[in-house]
Amino acid sequence: MPKATQFTLSHEDRPGMLAHTAKVLGAANVNILACLTTTSAGEGVTHLVVDNADRAKKALASAGLSYTETDVLQVELRNIPGALGEFASKLAEKDINITLGYQTGRKKPEEGERRVRSV
């Protein structure tokens, strides 16, 4: 299965943190392919998959943003009912645990895609 690099940034839970990170990457011509941001008890965590990991590393470091890197699966599934369940079942049969997943999608199934990232 194809792999990608996921960047995980820990930060304060305050307005503008995601905007700042996205602007830093955008200024370096790095496209964010997937993003998940969560907060709890005043702390935030942002997970990102980008189109160019090397440029992202340089941009984040130059901006003083600390991050960790993780190899994740990157798959495209058909945008039809049951596709995610079928894929997740195949991973479970191989004793692979999905600890984090996020997706993108399109309105029309014939044009659709769903991406699942799993660590």
KERO-257951 format. One record per residue (C-alpha): residue in one letter; residue number from 1; x negated, y, z. Coordinates in nm, 3 decimals. Example, Ala and Ser with C-alpha at 12.3 -4.5 7.8 and 13.67 -1.06 7.14 Angstrom:
// residues 2
{node 'A',1,{-1.230,-0.450,0.780}} {node 'S',2,{-1.367,-0.106,0.714}} 
***
This chain:
// residues 119
{node 'M',1,{0.000,0.000,0.000}} {node 'P',2,{-0.125,0.350,-0.075}} {node 'K',3,{-0.273,0.540,0.214}} {node 'A',4,{-0.292,0.910,0.289}} {node 'T',5,{-0.449,1.122,0.561}} {node 'Q',6,{-0.217,1.266,0.822}} {node 'F',7,{-0.333,1.569,1.016}} {node 'T',8,{-0.195,1.614,1.367}} {node 'L',9,{-0.225,1.954,1.531}} {node 'S',10,{-0.143,2.023,1.896}} {node 'H',11,{-0.041,2.380,1.970}} {node 'E',12,{0.167,2.609,2.187}} {node 'D',13,{0.542,2.598,2.150}} {node 'R',14,{0.600,2.952,2.028}} {node 'P',15,{0.738,3.124,1.720}} {node 'G',16,{0.498,3.148,1.430}} {node 'M',17,{0.277,2.846,1.494}} {node 'L',18,{0.406,2.648,1.196}} {node 'A',19,{0.405,2.962,0.980}} {node 'H',20,{0.040,3.029,1.069}} {node 'T',21,{-0.068,2.673,0.988}} {node 'A',22,{0.126,2.670,0.660}} {node 'K',23,{-0.021,3.007,0.557}} {node 'V',24,{-0.375,2.888,0.633}} {node 'L',25,{-0.325,2.584,0.412}} {node 'G',26,{-0.146,2.779,0.140}} {node 'A',27,{-0.426,3.034,0.123}} {node 'A',28,{-0.665,2.742,0.062}} {node 'N',29,{-0.439,2.616,-0.218}} {node 'V',30,{-0.340,2.308,-0.016}} {node 'N',31,{0.013,2.182,-0.074}} {node 'I',32,{0.200,2.031,0.220}} {node 'L',33,{0.366,1.710,0.101}} {node 'A',34,{0.529,1.620,0.431}} {node 'C',35,{0.566,1.790,0.767}} {node 'L',36,{0.712,1.701,1.106}} {node 'T',37,{0.699,1.941,1.400}} {node 'T',38,{0.818,1.860,1.751}} {node 'T',39,{0.807,2.042,2.083}} {node 'S',40,{0.838,1.943,2.446}} {node 'A',41,{0.764,2.121,2.775}} {node 'G',42,{0.600,2.421,2.610}} {node 'E',43,{0.373,2.221,2.381}} {node 'G',44,{0.409,2.159,2.009}} {node 'V',45,{0.279,1.889,1.778}} {node 'T',46,{0.274,1.918,1.400}} {node 'H',47,{0.206,1.625,1.167}} {node 'L',48,{0.111,1.706,0.807}} {node 'V',49,{0.033,1.511,0.492}} {node 'V',50,{-0.125,1.728,0.222}} {node 'D',51,{-0.235,1.696,-0.138}} {node 'N',52,{-0.604,1.764,-0.069}} {node 'A',53,{-0.742,1.643,0.264}} {node 'D',54,{-1.092,1.785,0.209}} {node 'R',55,{-0.967,2.138,0.144}} {node 'A',56,{-0.727,2.107,0.436}} {node 'K',57,{-1.011,2.010,0.674}} {node 'K',58,{-1.215,2.313,0.569}} {node 'A',59,{-0.919,2.550,0.594}} {node 'L',60,{-0.807,2.426,0.937}} {node 'A',61,{-1.161,2.437,1.073}} {node 'S',62,{-1.221,2.789,0.935}} {node 'A',63,{-0.901,2.906,1.104}} {node 'G',64,{-1.005,2.752,1.435}} {node 'L',65,{-0.716,2.504,1.433}} {node 'S',66,{-0.807,2.175,1.597}} {node 'Y',67,{-0.662,1.856,1.454}} {node 'T',68,{-0.697,1.481,1.445}} {node 'E',69,{-0.684,1.261,1.136}} {node 'T',70,{-0.504,0.931,1.093}} {node 'D',71,{-0.472,0.701,0.795}} {node 'V',72,{-0.104,0.648,0.717}} {node 'L',73,{0.098,0.460,0.458}} {node 'Q',74,{0.252,0.662,0.179}} {node 'V',75,{0.522,0.488,-0.018}} {node 'E',76,{0.797,0.590,-0.255}} {node 'L',77,{1.131,0.414,-0.221}} {node 'R',78,{1.435,0.431,-0.444}} {node 'N',79,{1.695,0.677,-0.317}} {node 'I',80,{1.969,0.418,-0.270}} {node 'P',81,{2.149,0.281,0.037}} {node 'G',82,{1.946,0.013,0.212}} {node 'A',83,{1.606,0.091,0.057}} {node 'L',84,{1.453,0.209,0.384}} {node 'G',85,{1.599,-0.085,0.577}} {node 'E',86,{1.455,-0.331,0.326}} {node 'F',87,{1.110,-0.170,0.341}} {node 'A',88,{1.107,-0.146,0.721}} {node 'S',89,{1.210,-0.513,0.744}} {node 'K',90,{0.913,-0.615,0.528}} {node 'L',91,{0.678,-0.431,0.763}} {node 'A',92,{0.843,-0.590,1.068}} {node 'E',93,{0.801,-0.937,0.914}} {node 'K',94,{0.427,-0.867,0.894}} {node 'D',95,{0.428,-0.748,1.259}} {node 'I',96,{0.358,-0.388,1.154}} {node 'N',97,{0.510,-0.135,1.393}} {node 'I',98,{0.636,0.199,1.259}} {node 'T',99,{0.544,0.461,1.518}} {node 'L',100,{0.628,0.770,1.315}} {node 'G',101,{0.813,0.818,0.990}} {node 'Y',102,{0.937,1.109,0.786}} {node 'Q',103,{1.078,1.152,0.442}} {node 'T',104,{1.161,1.380,0.156}} {node 'G',105,{1.451,1.325,-0.077}} {node 'R',106,{1.640,1.459,-0.375}} {node 'K',107,{2.012,1.487,-0.438}} {node 'K',108,{2.042,1.268,-0.746}} {node 'P',109,{1.943,0.902,-0.695}} {node 'E',110,{1.811,0.871,-1.051}} {node 'E',111,{1.567,1.155,-0.976}} {node 'G',112,{1.525,1.066,-0.611}} {node 'E',113,{1.238,0.953,-0.406}} {node 'R',114,{1.192,0.888,-0.041}} {node 'R',115,{0.853,0.892,0.120}} {node 'V',116,{0.785,0.720,0.445}} {node 'R',117,{0.471,0.770,0.641}} {node 'S',118,{0.385,0.528,0.912}} {node 'V',119,{0.096,0.517,1.157}} 
***
